[in-house]
Amino acid sequence: MLITNPIVKQYDSSHWYTVDGQTAYGKTLRDARKECLLPSPSSINSMLAAPGLELWKQQQILEACLTMPESELAKYDGDIEAIAKAVIATASQPSQKQPTEAPKFTPEPKPC
């Protein structure tokens, strides 16, 4: 079964600037093209790849898939799209893992 509807929604928080540097909030891409607006630096930076973050997100999804109990899977009766949504929801939740305590480091006294 193919998943036809997007499961993960993209949030668009872009804003624009005029050529002389004035902000132009609340504009759509269509407006920006008509008015020759420029994207904000943060919009440009958000398009750049963040390999470490992408790897972490993939690991969260994989962990959510592999640790989903059989009883949870049975609730969806083989509905792949519903299972995928449940996995994404689980992976998106803050981690329930307890942070491990850093080892105590006591420097040795230096001789005088």
Number of C-alpha atoms within 10 A of each C-alpha: 6 6 10 7 8 9 14 10 7 7 6 8 9 17 20 23 18 15 11 8 11 10 15 17 11 11 15 14 14 9 13 17 11 9 12 13 21 19 17 16 12 11 15 11 10 10 8 8 9 10 9 8 10 11 10 11 14 12 13 18 17 14 14 18 18 9 9 14 10 8 8 11 17 11 11 13 10 10 12 14 17 16 19 16 14 19 21 18 14 17 19 13 9 7 10 6 6 6 7 6 6 6 6 6 6 6 6 6 6 5 4 3
